Structures are given as structure tokens and as C-alpha cells.
Amino acid sequence: MRFPFRRERRPKPPSQVTALDIDGSTLRVVQAGAGGRVTRVLAAPLDVPTDADRSDGAVLGAAVARALAGLGLQPGLVVMGVPRARVVLRTLILPAGENAGELAALVYFQAAKDLPFRMDEAVIDFQVCGLVPSTSPPESVAEPGAAVIPVTPAEASPPRFEVLVAAVKSGEIEFHQRLATAAGFKLAGLGLLPVANARCIEVCQPDDGPDASALVTLRADEVGIDVVAGRSLRFSRGATLRPGTDPAASAGAAVIEVVRSLHAYSGNGAHPAVARVLVAGATGQEAELLALLAARLESPCALFEPAVAFGLPPESAAIAAGSLGAIGLASAVGSNAGLPVDFLKPKRPPIQRDHRRLQIILGVAAALVLLGAVLGLRALLIQRRTAVLTAVTAELADADKKRPTYRRMVQQATVVDEWVKGSRDWLDHVAYLTSILPPSEELYITSLTISLQGGLRLAVQARSGETLARLEKQLRSAGYDIRPIAISPGADRFGYEFRSTVELTIPDRLKIDLHKVKPPARPLDDMSLEPAAYRRSGV
């Protein structure tokens, strides 16, 4: 019976797998090929120092590596099993449910209440043993003449599953992983030895019918009692035996544990009765234990010989009898079904997804991502604009410092442009004015400036007002536009009694020809061309 529990997808069965079982101071090795066919059964002693800590996976892994090297093996994929003493087993009767997910959820819910340790420390796997047949209430005996009330199908008990639940602490998984790392191989699976023993019973006795078979396995320090019915493990119990005790006493203690376990199993009336008892092991006490059990039990007892069922050579019979767990592990991993119980890849309830909630979460996440992108773009643009603003502000501050220089340069450039646009030769006009102005004995120019509008401004000093009046007429006749002259008294030390400012505008039609005019003659006492004499005179 297969159910779609959430589990890692099982790859194609390997072409060869190696199963290892640590039985006291002996390492038991079983190799199986495709289809779970067992090919080799080996055993080697474990060289573990007496003072070594066997609970340390690294110490035990180093001993396993030495034992494998002594056998000349370099295993690829390795599977191991957890002994019964380290596992909590519970058999649960659970409603079938509508799907496998509900059954897995029920298993985990019930296991959380029954575990002797915390749920977060547990690794849980389970196996569905079978479907418990539904029962219907018996028909009531009706009195004579009374109506018979039929029993409807709804009144019958619903179908239920019998589930074997196995749980170990997570530290057990870490122990085997450290062991595999120290031994130098890859741990592909971690099963359960009682379930592996049930696999051997299934292969050796495929048609066991409705009855159950009890398998008693003797190991170096423990005895295991496993009851298999319907090709599934229905009951398992282990008991520790004191190592080094008398063989007879050890066999007697084992018989007591077997009888006690079978009585505990038979106390559950829902389980099928034990039809046979099989004894297996390689301790040398199996024959004595078989005789004692035959004397105490009513069921037939026999030695279990897996070498014959698995087609192994006769010389491997003794080793195979003590390697049931490893044989079952290798056979199950090599088959298509795989390990029924695997603590490395346990079955879990499927994740129940609320698609509406997922859509809402995805929508909110998309909106947040979009909002983050918009805010990021906004921050980037603001950063760029801030950088531009900072650069422009710096340029503006620098330009503000240079504003007077710029203004002066603009004014000068304007003057130059006006000069260029006017195409005027100012030196010609100055020379022309010196030729048409009255002689220096009557008038002289104290300053001459050129305005931005292209005009001339002359500051003159004259001996009389008639000279200034005559000056205005001479300039107009020469072609200049002149503003009326304002005459104001202002004597200087040379005897020129009047001053005035003459503003001239040069019309575009005015054309001057210096060849047609002649400057007045120089006075006899003119020393302007002799600066030294001019300075001596104190002028």
C-alpha cells in the first residue's frame, strides 16, 4: 500500500549498495545489487580501544574504516540501521482520512503526545502496516411481531489504518553522520533494524498467510523479538543481555524476555496469533535458546537460515544468520520500494498552502518591490538634481564675486562694439577739431571724452564769451550737431576768463577731409613740444 506522503523524490535504485551493522565488536557487511539481490555477506572485527568512547561517532567511524580496509572494500552508497533500543516505537490506529496528508498530520499529532522527549528533538518516520477492517454492530434480536431495524452502512465503524511510528532523537542521526564522515563513505539511508528483520521474513516466507511469525535475534549484547504479520512489523521489543555471563544463564534470560514479549503481544486481541517462532543469530547460543523456547512455547520453533532463502553460498550461512538486519537493509534499498522507514529522509505531512493568502502575500510583496523601486528611483533623481544644484550654486557664488569685473568688461566690450559698428576714426575727428577750433591764444581744450552714444564732449577754457559764441558757429558750420553752449565764468592762471562744456554729436552724413583744412600756426612761445623747457617754466 503506497501513499503520496511528502518525501524527497527517490532516485533510481543504485546498482550496488552496502549495508553496515555494528554488532558489538563485529562489523557486519552486506552488499546487494539491482533488485535487492544480496551478493556478498562479510564480517570483520572492530578494533576499538577498550578505553575509547563508543558513543563518539568519529571514534567508531575510524574503527569501521580500518575494518573495511581489512576487507578490501571501498563502499560507495552505504545504508545503516538504528537498533531497537534507541528507537521509540508506537502502533497507532488512525482514521483513514480523505488523503495521505491528513494521515501524516494525524501521525505527527499523536506522536507529539506520546514521545518521551521534545518534538523539536525528534525525527519521526512511519510505515502503514495495513487497513483495519471495518466492523458493523450486530443485528438486534427482535421480539415476535416486532419490526426488524436494518443496520445502515453509516452506522458501521469507519475504515482505519494501523500505522507503525518510529522516532529517534536527532542526536542519533548526527552520530551516524559523524561515523560515516570518519569512515570515509556516504550515508545514503538510515533505517530501522527491526523493520529490516521483517524484510527478511517477507523475502524468505512470502506466503505466511494470516498468521504471524516471531523472529528472535541474538546479538552480542541484546536479544530482539520482532513479530511480523501481513508483510509488516507489528511488534518489536529488545532486551539487553549482560556481556560475558554464563551461556546457560544468558540463554535463560533471553527465554524469559522472549516469553514476556510474546505474552505482551498476544494481549492485544486485534493482532493475529503467532504461528511460528524463528531463532537467528551468530553468538553460538541459538541452539540452546531454541531448545528452551520449544519447551516453553506451544508454537513450533525453528532456526532461521537466510542464506538458503537469499541464495548465498553455504560457507556464508553462519555470517548471514547474524546479519539479518544488514541483509534486510541492503535488500530494501536495492528494491524499487526503498526503505520503509528512513530517518535520513522521513515522511512528512504535505505543506498545506493557502493559495488566496499566497496571492495576497505575493501581491503585497510585488507592491512593496514596486514601491521600493519607485522610492529608489526618486532618491537617485533627487541626488542627481541636488548635485546639479550644488554645482550651479557654486558657479553662481563664483560669478557673483566676479560681477564687477564682468560689468566692466561688458561696458568696455559695448564701447568697442559701438566703435566697430560706427566705423568712426576718432583720431581723425580729433585732428579735424584741432584744425577748425580757434587758435590756442583764444581757446584751449582741457579734456576730451567720447560718450557711449558715440558723441564727443569737450571741456574748453576761453579768453572771452565772444570766442565761445564763435566756437558754436564754427562747429555747426563744420557739420557737427551741437547742444547750446552754456558759458560760465572761470578764470585760470593763464588769463582765460570763461569755461564751457561742448557736447558734439557726429551725424552719419558728416565726411571729413583733413587735406582741406589747415591747423592754425603755433604761437612763437609754444613749448608744448619741449617738455623739459615746459617744466622749467613752471607751466
C-alpha positions in Angstrom: 0.0 0.0 0.0 1.6 3.3 -1.2 0.6 6.8 -0.1 1.8 10.1 -1.5 3.5 11.4 1.6 5.8 14.4 1.2 9.3 12.9 0.9 12.3 13.5 -1.2 12.0 12.0 -4.6 13.5 8.6 -4.6 16.1 8.3 -7.4 16.6 5.2 -9.5 17.7 2.2 -7.3 21.5 2.0 -7.2 23.3 -0.7 -9.0 25.1 -1.7 -5.8 24.6 -0.8 -2.2 26.4 -1.7 1.0 24.7 -2.2 4.4 26.7 -2.0 7.6 25.6 -3.2 11.0 27.7 -2.8 14.2 27.1 -5.9 16.3 29.1 -5.4 19.5 32.7 -5.7 18.4 31.9 -7.1 15.0 31.2 -5.2 11.8 28.7 -7.0 9.5 28.8 -6.0 5.8 26.2 -7.0 3.2 26.3 -5.9 -0.4 23.3 -6.1 -2.7 22.9 -5.4 -6.4 20.0 -4.3 -8.6 16.6 -5.5 -7.5 17.8 -6.1 -3.9 19.7 -9.3 -4.7 22.2 -10.0 -2.0 25.7 -10.8 -3.4 28.1 -10.7 -0.5 27.9 -11.2 3.2 31.0 -10.4 5.2 32.1 -9.9 8.8 35.2 -8.3 10.4 36.2 -7.4 13.9 36.2 -3.8 15.0 39.4 -2.6 16.5 38.1 -0.2 19.2 40.3 0.5 22.1 38.9 -0.6 25.5 39.1 2.9 26.9 37.6 4.6 23.8 34.2 6.3 23.9 32.0 4.2 21.7 29.3 7.0 21.8 31.6 9.2 19.7 30.8 8.7 16.1 34.3 9.8 15.0 36.0 7.1 17.2 33.7 4.3 15.9 33.9 5.6 12.4 37.7 5.3 12.4 37.4 1.6 13.6 34.9 1.0 10.8 37.3 2.5 8.2 40.0 0.1 9.4 37.7 -2.9 9.2 36.6 -2.0 5.7 40.2 -1.6 4.6 41.0 -5.0 6.1 38.1 -6.5 4.0 39.4 -4.6 0.9 36.1 -2.7 0.4 35.6 0.9 -0.7 31.8 1.2 -0.5 30.0 3.9 -2.4 26.5 4.2 -1.1 26.1 2.9 2.4 22.9 2.3 4.5 22.9 1.6 8.2 20.2 0.8 10.8 19.3 2.0 14.2 18.9 -0.7 16.9 15.6 -1.2 18.6 17.0 0.0 22.0 17.5 3.5 20.6 14.1 3.9 18.9 10.6 4.7 20.3 8.0 2.5 18.6 4.3 3.0 18.7 1.5 1.3 16.9 -1.4 3.7 16.2 -4.9 3.0 14.8 -5.8 6.1 12.9 -8.8 7.1 10.7 -8.1 6.6 7.1 -8.9 10.2 6.2 -9.6 11.6 2.8 -5.9 11.8 1.7 -2.4 10.8 2.8 -1.7 14.3 4.1 -4.4 14.0 6.8 -2.9 10.7 7.9 0.6 12.1 8.1 -0.7 15.0 10.1 -2.5 12.7 12.5 0.7 10.6 12.9 2.7 13.7 13.9 0.0 15.0 16.1 -0.4 11.7 18.0 3.4 11.1 18.2 3.9 14.5 19.8 1.8 13.4 22.7 3.4 10.0 23.2 7.1 10.9 22.8 9.2 10.8 25.9 11.3 13.7 24.6 10.6 17.0 23.0 9.2 17.2 19.5 11.9 19.5 18.2 14.5 16.9 19.1 12.7 14.1 17.3 13.0 12.6 13.9 9.8 10.7 13.0 9.1 8.2 10.3 6.3 5.7 10.0 5.0 2.7 8.0 1.4 1.9 7.1 1.0 -1.7 8.1 -2.4 -2.2 6.6 -6.1 -1.3 6.7 -8.0 -2.4 9.8 -11.3 -4.0 8.6 -14.4 -2.0 9.5 -16.9 -3.7 11.8 -20.6 -3.3 12.0 -22.8 -3.6 15.1 -24.6 -7.0 15.4 -28.2 -7.2 14.4 -30.5 -6.9 17.4 -32.8 -9.9 18.1 -36.3 -8.7 17.5 -39.2 -10.0 19.6 -42.0 -11.9 17.8 -44.1 -9.4 15.9 -41.7 -6.6 16.3 -40.2 -4.8 13.2 -36.5 -5.5 12.4 -34.5 -2.3 12.1 -31.8 -2.8 9.4 -28.3 -1.6 10.1 -27.3 1.2 7.6 -23.7 1.4 6.3 -23.3 4.8 8.1 -23.6 3.0 11.4 -20.6 0.8 10.7 -17.3 1.9 12.0 -15.2 3.9 9.5 -12.1 2.3 8.0 -8.9 2.8 9.9 -5.1 2.4 9.3 -2.7 0.5 11.5 0.5 2.6 11.5 3.9 1.8 13.0 5.5 5.0 14.1 9.3 5.1 14.9 11.0 8.1 16.5 14.6 8.8 17.4 16.4 11.8 18.8 18.2 14.0 16.3 21.5 13.2 18.1 21.2 9.6 16.8 21.2 11.0 13.2 24.2 13.2 13.9 26.0 10.2 15.4 25.7 8.1 12.3 26.6 11.1 10.0 29.8 11.7 12.0 30.5 8.0 11.8 30.1 8.0 8.0 32.3 11.1 7.7 35.1 9.5 9.8 34.8 6.2 7.9 35.0 7.9 4.5 31.8 6.9 2.9 28.4 8.5 2.0 25.4 7.6 4.2 22.5 7.1 1.8 19.9 5.9 4.3 19.4 5.2 8.0 16.7 2.5 8.5 15.4 0.6 11.5 16.8 -2.9 12.2 13.5 -4.5 13.4 11.9 -3.3 10.1 14.9 -4.8 8.2 14.4 -8.1 10.0 10.8 -8.0 8.9 12.0 -7.5 5.3 14.0 -10.8 5.7 10.9 -12.7 6.9 8.9 -11.2 3.9 11.5 -12.4 1.4 12.0 -15.8 3.0 8.3 -16.5 3.7 6.3 -14.5 1.3 3.1 -16.6 1.8 2.9 -16.6 5.6 -0.9 -16.3 5.5 -3.0 -14.6 8.1 -0.8 -15.9 11.0 2.2 -14.0 12.5 5.8 -15.1 12.7 8.0 -14.2 15.7 11.7 -13.7 15.0 14.2 -13.9 17.9 17.6 -12.5 17.1 20.6 -12.9 19.4 23.2 -10.2 19.2 26.4 -9.7 21.2 24.7 -7.7 23.9 20.9 -7.9 23.3 18.1 -10.1 22.2 15.4 -8.8 19.9 11.8 -10.1 19.5 10.1 -9.0 16.3 6.6 -10.1 15.3 5.8 -9.9 11.5 2.3 -10.3 10.1 0.9 -9.3 6.8 4.3 -8.5 5.4 4.7 -5.7 8.1 6.3 -5.4 11.5 3.5 -5.5 14.1 5.5 -5.7 17.4 9.1 -5.2 18.4 10.9 -5.3 21.7 14.6 -5.5 22.7 16.3 -6.5 25.9 19.9 -6.0 26.9 22.0 -9.0 27.9 24.9 -8.8 30.2 28.1 -9.4 28.2 30.5 -12.1 29.5 27.9 -14.0 31.5 27.5 -17.8 31.6 25.9 -19.0 28.3 23.3 -21.0 30.1 22.3 -18.0 32.2 22.3 -15.8 29.2 20.1 -18.2 27.3 17.7 -18.4 30.2 17.5 -14.7 30.5 16.8 -14.5 26.8 14.0 -17.1 27.1 12.4 -15.0 29.9 12.4 -11.9 27.7 11.0 -13.8 24.7 8.2 -15.3 26.6 7.4 -12.0 28.3 7.3 -10.2 24.9 5.1 -12.8 23.3 2.6 -12.6 26.2 2.6 -8.8 25.7 1.9 -9.2 22.0 -0.9 -11.7 22.5 -2.5 -9.4 25.0 -3.8 -7.3 22.0 -6.6 -9.3 20.6 -6.6 -7.4 17.4 -3.2 -8.9 16.4 -3.0 -12.3 14.6 -1.7 -15.2 16.6 1.9 -16.2 16.5 2.1 -19.4 14.3 5.9 -20.0 14.4 9.0 -18.8 16.3 12.2 -18.4 14.4 15.6 -18.0 16.0 18.6 -16.4 14.3 22.0 -15.2 15.4 25.7 -15.9 15.3 26.5 -16.0 19.0 26.6 -19.8 19.3 23.8 -19.9 21.8 21.0 -20.2 19.2 20.6 -24.0 19.5 20.3 -23.8 23.3 17.9 -20.9 23.1 15.8 -22.8 20.5 15.5 -25.9 22.8 14.4 -23.8 25.8 11.8 -22.0 23.7 10.5 -25.2 22.3 10.0 -26.5 25.8 8.2 -23.3 27.0 6.1 -22.4 23.9 3.3 -24.2 22.2 4.1 -22.7 18.8 6.6 -24.5 16.6 10.2 -23.2 16.8 13.0 -23.4 14.2 16.3 -21.9 13.3 16.1 -19.2 10.6 18.5 -19.7 7.8 18.6 -16.6 5.5 21.5 -18.0 3.4 19.2 -20.5 1.8 16.4 -18.0 1.0 18.8 -15.4 -0.4 20.8 -17.9 -2.4 24.1 -17.4 -0.6 27.0 -19.9 -0.6 26.9 -22.5 2.3 30.1 -21.1 3.8 28.2 -17.8 4.4 25.4 -19.4 6.4 26.8 -18.6 9.8 27.6 -15.0 9.0 24.3 -14.5 7.2 22.4 -15.8 10.3 23.9 -13.0 12.4 23.5 -10.3 9.7 19.7 -10.3 9.3 19.4 -6.5 9.8 22.1 -5.7 7.3 20.6 -8.2 4.8 17.2 -6.6 5.1 18.6 -3.1 4.8 20.5 -3.9 1.6 17.6 -5.8 0.1 15.2 -3.0 0.7 17.4 -0.2 -0.6 18.2 -2.1 -3.8 14.4 -2.7 -4.5 12.1 -0.3 -6.1 10.2 0.4 -2.9 13.2 1.5 -0.9 13.4 1.6 2.9 10.0 1.5 4.6 11.5 3.6 7.5 14.3 6.0 6.7 15.3 8.5 9.3 17.5 10.5 6.8 14.5 11.1 4.6 11.5 10.8 6.8 7.9 11.1 5.5 6.3 14.3 6.5 2.8 15.8 6.1 2.4 17.8 3.0 2.6 21.6 3.4 -0.9 22.9 3.3 -0.8 26.1 1.2 -3.5 28.8 1.4 -3.4 29.9 -2.2 -5.5 33.0 -1.5 -3.2 34.0 1.2 -0.2 33.3 -1.0 -1.7 35.5 -3.7 -2.2 38.3 -1.2 1.3 38.0 0.1 2.7 37.9 -3.4 0.7 41.0 -4.3 1.8 42.8 -1.2 5.4 41.8 -1.9 5.2 42.9 -5.5 3.7 46.3 -4.4 6.5 46.7 -1.9 9.1 45.9 -4.5 7.5 48.4 -6.9 7.3 51.0 -4.1 10.9 50.3 -3.2 11.9 50.7 -6.9 10.0 54.0 -7.2 11.5 55.3 -4.0 14.9 54.3 -5.1 14.5 56.0 -8.5 13.2 59.1 -6.7 16.2 59.1 -4.4 18.5 58.7 -7.4 16.9 61.6 -9.3 16.9 63.8 -6.2 20.5 63.0 -5.7 21.4 63.9 -9.2 19.4 67.2 -9.1 21.0 68.0 -5.8 24.4 67.6 -7.3 23.4 69.8 -10.2 22.0 72.4 -7.8 25.2 72.3 -5.7 27.3 72.8 -8.8 25.2 75.7 -10.1 25.2 77.3 -6.7 29.0 77.2 -6.6 29.1 78.7 -10.1 26.7 81.4 -9.1 28.7 82.3 -6.0 31.9 82.5 -8.1 30.1 84.6 -10.7 28.8 86.9 -8.0 32.3 87.6 -6.8 33.4 88.4 -10.4 30.3 90.5 -11.2 32.1 93.9 -11.1 34.8 92.6 -13.4 32.1 91.2 -15.8 30.2 94.5 -15.7 33.3 96.4 -16.6 34.2 94.0 -19.3 30.7 94.3 -20.7 30.8 98.0 -20.8 34.2 98.0 -22.4 33.0 95.5 -24.9 30.0 97.6 -25.6 32.1 100.6 -26.3 34.3 98.6 -28.6 31.3 97.2 -30.4 29.8 100.7 -30.8 33.1 101.9 -32.2 33.2 99.0 -34.6 29.6 99.4 -35.6 30.0 103.2 -36.1 33.1 102.7 -38.2 34.5 106.0 -36.8 38.1 107.1 -36.8 38.2 109.2 -33.6 41.7 110.3 -34.2 40.7 111.9 -37.5 37.9 113.8 -35.7 40.4 115.0 -33.0 42.7 116.2 -35.7 39.8 117.8 -37.6 38.7 119.6 -34.4 42.2 121.0 -33.8 42.1 122.4 -37.3 38.7 124.2 -37.1 38.8 125.4 -33.4 40.0 128.9 -32.7 43.8 129.3 -32.1 45.2 128.5 -28.7 45.7 132.2 -27.9 41.9 132.4 -27.7 40.8 128.9 -26.5 42.3 125.6 -25.4 40.8 122.2 -24.6 41.2 120.9 -21.0 39.6 117.5 -21.6 38.1 115.4 -24.3 35.9 112.3 -23.8 33.9 110.0 -26.0 30.4 109.0 -24.7 28.8 105.6 -25.1 26.4 107.0 -27.5 29.2 107.9 -29.9 29.4 111.7 -29.1 32.3 113.9 -28.1 32.5 116.1 -25.0 34.9 118.9 -24.9 35.8 120.9 -21.8 37.3 124.3 -23.0 38.7 127.4 -21.5 38.3 130.7 -23.5 39.5 134.2 -23.1 36.1 135.8 -23.9 32.4 134.9 -24.3 32.6 136.0 -28.0 35.2 133.3 -28.6 32.8 130.6 -27.2 29.9 132.0 -29.3 32.1 132.0 -32.4 33.1 128.4 -31.5 29.5 127.2 -31.6 29.0 128.7 -35.1 32.3 127.2 -36.4 31.3 123.6 -35.2 27.9 123.9 -36.7 29.3 125.0 -40.0 31.8 122.2 -39.9 28.8 119.7 -39.8 28.6 118.7 -36.2 25.4 118.7 -34.2 26.0 120.7 -31.1 24.0 121.4 -28.0 23.7 125.0 -27.0 26.8 126.0 -25.1 26.5 127.2 -21.5 29.1 129.8 -20.7 30.2 130.2 -17.2 33.0 132.5 -15.8 36.0 130.6 -14.6 39.4 132.2 -14.8 42.5 130.2 -14.7 46.1 131.4 -14.0 46.8 131.9 -17.8 44.2 134.6 -18.2 41.4 132.6 -19.8 38.3 134.0 -18.1 35.5 131.7 -19.3 34.9 128.0 -19.4 32.3 125.8 -21.0 31.4 122.2 -22.0 30.8 121.4 -25.6 28.8 118.3 -26.5 29.0 117.2 -30.1 27.1 114.6 -32.0 28.6 113.3 -35.2 25.9 112.7 -37.8 26.3 109.8 -40.2 26.3 112.2 -43.2 29.4 114.0 -41.9 32.5 113.3 -44.0 35.8 114.9 -43.0 38.8 115.5 -45.2 41.9 116.5 -43.4 43.5 117.6 -46.7 41.1 120.6 -47.0 41.7 122.0 -43.6 44.8 123.6 -42.1 45.5 123.9 -38.4 46.4 127.3 -37.0 50.0 128.3 -36.7 51.8 127.6 -33.5 52.5 130.5 -31.2 56.0 131.8 -31.0 56.2 130.9 -27.3 54.7 127.4 -27.7 56.8 125.0 -25.7 54.5 122.0 -25.8 57.0 120.1 -27.9 59.7 120.7 -25.4 58.7 119.1 -22.2 61.9 120.0 -20.3 61.6 123.7 -21.1 57.9 123.4 -20.2 58.8 122.1 -16.8 61.4 124.8 -16.2 58.9 127.4 -16.9 56.6 126.1 -14.2 53.7 125.8 -16.5 
